[in-house]
Amino acid sequence: MSDHPLKRLLRKVTGRDAEATAIRESLEEVIEESERESPALSAQERVMLGNLLKFGELTLRDIMVPRAEIVAVDEDIGLADLLKQFREAQHSRLPVYRETLDDPTGLIHVKDVLGLLEAEPGGAYCLSPHARIAGLRRPILFAPPSMRALDLLLKMQATHTHLALVIDEYGGTDGLVSIEDIIEEIVGDIADEHDEDAATLKADGNGYIADARMDLDDFRTQTGHDLLIEAGEEDIGRDVDSLGGLVVSLLGRVPLRGEIVAHPDGTEFQVLEADPRRVRKLRVTLPKSRATE
């Protein structure tokens, strides 16, 4: 059976051959022309199209959740503790391992665990004393860090599996990628009902501890300090809405935890939390002239 037309187009746009390169360059020109000459494409559409053009070059190493941040459970865990892990992690799927994360055995979906609950008289639910998690394990995908994100997405679609462990050359677990992680590379962050509703800002000496998602306009409203930069054609703040986006724009890449990024007006951003895909928390130190006002 032939491929769906959308899949064929996706392969053409994200491929690595000469034809794909030519198509990407043509599309980039169209997007730039639209931005300069007409509002035919919205800012969001331009961002998504730009992300799609870069998508073919992304590998799992670029987008994976690092090993230190993986929430997983031992296959010998009790059901009560398993439910507690799901509640605390707020994930629908958790990898399962034998003794260490370097020996993964599958994944468990929360809806399969909920299926073990039995109704009691009065409407309460309890865990069946005969329930076991061994039969709940589902297959999990394994992939090398050099694998393209597009290839894993297609594999996830084909296998109906939404989680993959990234395995290094020695067979150890290096990271984790969900289908949501891949989709976010095109459409941007996908907030769910468990995410905080608003990015926070807390005073910290002569500066602030800030959620990197905080909107630049909100930062200006709460602090009186405008971080948007206008320098002729090099308008750094033109396509940036958040503090984290501004830091990435200033540096030209996603910074590492602990890095300090300088703003032209003297403001300093210290990266308190970050992963390979985004900045999460910042310490924002205002220029002395502003801090002492």
N, C-alpha and C positions, 0 to 999 in steps of 0.2 A: 504494500500500500504506500502511495506517495506521501511525502511530507505535507503538513499543513502550510499554506502560503506564508503565514506569519513566521513559522519556524524557518522557512527558506530565506525570508528577508532578514531575520535575525542573524542567521549564519553569514549572509552576505555582508551585513553591516559590521559584525564583530569578528570576522575572519582575519587571517594574517597574510593572505596572499595579496598580489598586486591589485586585483579587482576590488577587494574589500578596502584596501587603502585608498583607492581612487574614489570609491563611493563615500567613504567617511570624509575625505577632503571636500567633496562636492557638497555634502550635507552641512559641514561646518561653515562653508561659505554662505549657504542659504540662511543658516541661523544667524550668522554675523550680519548679513545684509538686512534681515528682518529686524534685528535689534537696532541697527543704525537708521533705517529708512521708514519703518512702519511698525505699528503695533499689531501686526497680523498674528504674531505669536506672543502669548503672555510670558511674563518672566518665569513662571512655573514651568510652562511648556518648554522654554529654551533650556532651563536647567535640566529637565528630564531628558530632553533630546541630547544635550551635551553629555550627561551621565551615560546614556546608552552608547554613544560613540566611543566612550572610554571603557565601556564594560568588557569588551573583548580582550583587553589587555590585563584585566584583573585576575590574579591568582588567589587561591585560598589563603596563601600567606598574607595577602593584603587585607583580608576581611575577617579572618577567623578570630574567635574569642580565645585568648591565650589560655594555656593549661591551668595557670594559677587561678583563673576565674571560672573554671568549669565546676558546675554543681552536679555531682554524680553520687550514686549510692552503691553500697556493697550488695551483692546478690543474696547475702545472708541476713539482710536487714528485716526487722519485724514489720508487720503491716502498720501498726500504730506509728512507729518511727518513720515509715515511708510516707504516710499521710502528713506527718509533721514537716518532712522535708519538702513536699509539694507545696504546703501552705507557706513555708518560709521563703522558698525559692520563687514562688509565683510563676512557675513554668508548667506547661502542660505535658512536657516530656522530659525524662531524666535518663541519662546513660547509666547502664549497670555494669559493674566490673567485678572481677574475682580477685580479691586481696589488694590489688593496686590498679590505678587507672591505666596502667600499661597492659592490662589484660582485660579489655572490655568484652562483655558477653552479649550486649544488646541494649535495648532501651525499654522503658516502661511508660505507658501513656496513662495519665491520671484518670481518664474515663474508664479504663479497664480496672483500676483500683476501686473506683466508686461502684463498679458492678459487683464487687464482693460484699457490699453492705447489704444487710438483711433487715427488713422491716420488723419491728417489735410492736406488740399491742400498745396503743396510745399514740402511734405515729412516729416514734423514735426509730433511729437506725443504729445498728451495731455491726461490728465485724464478725463474720462467721468464724466460729472456733476452728473450722476445718479449712479456712481459706489459706492459700499458699501463693507466694508471688512467683514461684518458679514457672508456672504456666502463663504468666503475664508478659514475659519477655517477648519483644518484637525484634526483628532484625534491624541493625543499624548499618549505615553505609560507612565505608572506610575510603579515604582518599589521601593522596600525597599533597604536600603544601604547594607543589608546583602546578597542580591541576588548575585549569581555568575555571573561574566561577560559572561561566556559561555552560561548560561541560557538566559540572555538578548539578546545575539547575535542570538540565535536560535529563540527567540520570535520576534526579529526585522525582521528576514528573513521570518517568517511565516506571519507577518502582513504587510510587506512592509512599515514599519515605521522606520525612521532612527534617531529618537530622543526620549529620555526618561527623565522624571523628577524623581529624587530620592526623595522619600517622607519619612519623619521620622515617628516615632511611634505616634506622635500627629497630623499627617496629614499636617504638614508644609513642604514646599519645602526646601530640604537640599542640592541639587546639580543637575547637569545635565550631561547626558552621551550621546554622539553621537556614531553612528556606527564606525566613524573614530577613536574615542578614543579607542574603543575596538580593532580594527584592528591594531592600532599603538602599542599595547602591544605585538604583535607578530612580526610585520615587522619593528618596529621603527618609528620615526617621518616621517610623510608624508607631505612634503612641497608642497604648491600649488602656483599659480601665484601671490597670494597676499603676500606671505611671503617675507621677505627681502632676497636679493640674497646672501649677505655676512654677516657673523657675525662681529660685530664692536668691536673696541678697542679704548678707549680714555684715554689719560694721566690724572692722578688724583694725584697730589702731588708726593709722592714717590711710587706710584703704578698706577693701571689702573682700569677703569670701563670697564668690558668686557661682551659681549654676551656669555652666557654659552655654546652656540653651537660652539664657536670658536675652530678650530682645534689646537691641541697642537703644531704641526709643524709650523703653521702660527704664533702662539704666540711666539715661539722661534725665528722665522725669524724677527718679528717686534720688539721684546724686547731684543733679545740676551740671554734670560734666558731659560734654558732647564728644564722643569718640569717632564720629564720622569724619573721614578725611577727604578733602577736596583739593587736589593738586593738579589742575589742568586736566590733561587727558588721563593721568594716572589717578583715577578716583577709586581709592582702595575700598571705600565703603559702598560703592555703587551697587554691587551684587551681593552684599552681605547684610544679614538681618540680625545675627546673634553675636554674643561675645566670642563664642568658640569659633564661629565662622570668620570673625575679624582676625583672631589670632592665627588661624590657618592661612588666611590671606596675607598677613604681614610676613609670615615665615616662609610661605610657599610650599608647605607640607604639614602633615599632622605632627605636632610636637610630641616629644616623649615626656613622661612624668618627671617633674623636677626642673624642666627647662624654663628659662626666663626669656620672654619675648618683649622687646621694647617697641613702644608706640612712638611715632614722630613727635608727639607733644610732650613726651617725657613719662607717660604712664607706663608701668611695667606689669606684665602678666606672668605670674608664676603658675605653672601647670601642676595642680595638686593631684588630679586624677585624669587618666587618659588611657585609651586602648588603641590598637592599630588603626581604627576607623574614625575616631572622633575624640575631641576633648570633652571632659565631663565636668570638672570643677577647677576653678581658678582663684588665685589670690590676686586682686587688682590693687596695685599701689599707685595712687594718684601723684602727679608732680607736686613737689613741695609747695609751689606757689598756690596750687589748688587746695592741697591738704591743710594749709594753715589759714585759709580764708574763713 
